Structure formats: C-alpha cells, structure tokens
Amino acid sequence: MATRVLIPLYPGFEEMEAIILIDVLRRGNVEVVSASPTKEPVIASRNTIHLADRILSEIDPNHFDAIVLPGGLNGTKNLMASQEIKTFLHSFHSAKKQIGAICAAPAVLRTFNILTGEDPYTAFPSTEDLAKGAGGKYTGKRIESFHHIHTSVGPGSAFEFALYLLELWEGKEVMQKVKQGLQLRKED
C-alpha cells in the first residue's frame, strides 16, 4: 500500500517546495493530496496560481500517513494562523504519524508545540523569529530528522528532501529509480 501524504497549500506558500514535493513523491507512487482552505485558486509566494486537489475541511487526517508543510514566509504565517492546521498537526503528532516541514514551515511545528525543548530541527536560517521563544534546537543541517518529524532548509533542498522522504516511506529502490529519472546533477 502506498503512503498517503497531505500537503496543505495556503496563500503565500513557496511554489518550488510544494510542487517539487508533490511531483517527486507522486513519481514514487506516493498518494499525495494537496488541500487548501477554500475552493478558490491559491496564490503562491511568487504570484503563481494553483488549484489544490481538495478543500481542507473535507479531509479526514485519519486517512493519511503523513503531512508535509511547504514554506514561504506568508504561507507559513497563514499556516500558523490556522486552527485547522493546528488540529491536524496535533492529530498526526499524537498518532506518531510522519510530519515534514521545509524552509520557514518548521516555525509552524514550533508554534504548535510539535517541536519542543531541545528537539533538533532545521529551517531557512532567517525564519528563527517567526516562532520566537518556542521550543526546538536549530541545527542548520540541510535535512534534520527527529523521531517522526523531518525538516529541511529551503527551496534549494526541495529535491533532496523529497527524495529523502520518498526513501523513508517507499524504500531505497523506489527512491533510486525516481532520482535517476530526474536527471539531477551527480554528486562529485
């Protein structure tokens, strides 16, 4: 059975992060559902327009194995203001389901006490003040995993993060096949 992943698209989300995550995971036969707060098109951080697969209010978190939050400064602020996202994250966290966040979005996890105390995480370096005073310990790594929570630094790490999650959820063989098809630059 393929992993089922929810990716919320809130106004101001970072296009590269969301679309790369959706695309790479779907290439690996992960069932990805994007969801937004309304039926209206969502305007992303660079003013591109997107339609989500579903409306968030129609989503039952029990039908998903993971949730991954794209960043983007305004998108993150909108996620942080969403009671629905808070409820979803607490549902996933209490069930020890997989949670991912990239760029500014780890601030959402810190704000909603998903990351607390000395829990290691990474994020876009200048987003520390978004959740000022909240828990978690910033490591600065490109990808950081702590139990069932996975974080990454930003748009430049979106392919790495998507492939990392794909391997975690669907195995190395699936990840390698998808990676080969992407024609990414070979490591030196």
N, C-alpha and C positions, 0 to 999 in steps of 0.2 A: 504494500500500500504506500503510495506517495505521501510525502509530508504535505500538510495543508498550512499555508502561510498567509497571514493577513498583513497587508501593507496599507496603512492609513495615508491618504493624500489630503492634507489640509492646505488652505491657501498659503502660498509662500514656500511650499516645500521645494527642496533642491531637486531639480529635474534629473540631473545626471545620476544622483544617488538612487532615487526611486526607480527610474527606468532601467538602469543597469541591474539593480537587484531583481526587478521583475523579470527582465529578459533572461539573465543568466540562470536564475532559478527555474524558470519555465523551460529553458533548453534542457535542463536536467530532470525534466518531468515532475518537478515540484508543482503542486497545485497552488498557484498564487492568486489571491483575490485582493484587488485594490478596492478601498472603500473611502468615501468622503462623507462629510456631514449632510450634504444635500444632493439633489439630482442635478444641480447646476454644474456647468464646467468649472474646473478648479484652475485658477491662475497661479502658476508656479513662480519661483523666485526670479526667473529671467523673462517673465511675461509670456511664457508659452502656455497654451491652453490644453487641458487634459480632462478626459472623462473617466471617472472611476467605474469599476465593474459593478459596484453595489453601493447602497446607502448604508452608513454605519449602523443606523438604528435597526436595520434588517438583519444584522449579523449576530449570530449566537457564538460567543467565544468558545463554547464547549466543542464546536465543530472544527476547531483549529489546533494545530500542534505548536504554532509559533506566531509571534508578531514581530515585525521589524519596522522601526521608525526611521524614515529618511529625515535628514536635517534641513538646513535652510533656516536662516535667522527668524524670519516671520513665520515660517511653517512650524518651527519649534515653539515659538511663543503661542501660536494658536493651539498646538497640541497641549501645551502646559495649561491653557485656559479651559480645556475640555474635560468636563466631568465624566463624559462617556469614555474617553481615553484612560482617565484615571481608574475607572471601574474595570475596564478591560485589562489594564496592566496588573492591577491587584489580583484579578481572577487568574491570569496567566502565572503570576509570581507565586501565589499560594498553591497552585497545582504543579509548580516546578516545571512549567512549560517553557520552551525556548523563547527568549526575549533578545532582540537585537536593536541597536541604535547606532547611527553614524553621524559624524560631524557635530552639529550643535545638539542633536536629539538626546545624547546622554544626559543633558540637563533636565529633560523630562523625567528620566528614571531617578535622578537625584531629587527633584522637586517632589515626586510622589513616593519617596522613601522606598524605592525598589533597590537603589544603591544606597547603602548607609555605612556609617562608621569608616572603617579602613578598606571597604570593598574596592578592589582595583578596577579602574576604568580608563578609557582614553576618549578623546574628543578633539574637535577643532580647537587649537590652543587658545584662541581669543574668546571662547564662549564660557569661560570659568565663572564670570559674573552673572550669567543667566540664572544660576541656582546658588547664588552667594550664601554661604553658611550651611548649605545642605551637605549631606554625607558623601562618602566615597573618596578614594585617593587617586588622583590623576597620575598616570604613569608615562604618558607621552608616546607609548608604543603605537604602531600602525594599527594593530588589532590587539584587543585585550579580551580574554575570556575569564569569567569567574563563575563557577558552577554552571547555571543555565542562562547566564547573561553575557552577551557578546557586544563589544563596542568597537568602533573604528573611527579614524581621524577625519575623513572628509572626501570630497569628490575624487581626489587622486587615488584614493584607496578603495573606491567602489568595486572595481573588478576583483581585487584581492579579497575583499570582504565577502562579496557574493560567492566566489569560488570556495572560500573558507567555509561558509555556511553550507554550501552545496555538499562539500566533502563530509562535513559533520553530520548532515541529515541523510544523504543518499549514498555515501561511500566514495572512496578514492577513485575507483574505476569510472564511475559516472562523472565525477569532477574532472578527471583527466581527459575524458572524451569531449566534454563541453569546452574545456580550456583549449584543447587542440583546435577545435573548430572556430575559436575566437581569433586565432592568429595574433595573440598578444606577443609582445617583444620577449624574446628568450632571455632568461637570466644569464649573466656572464659567469 
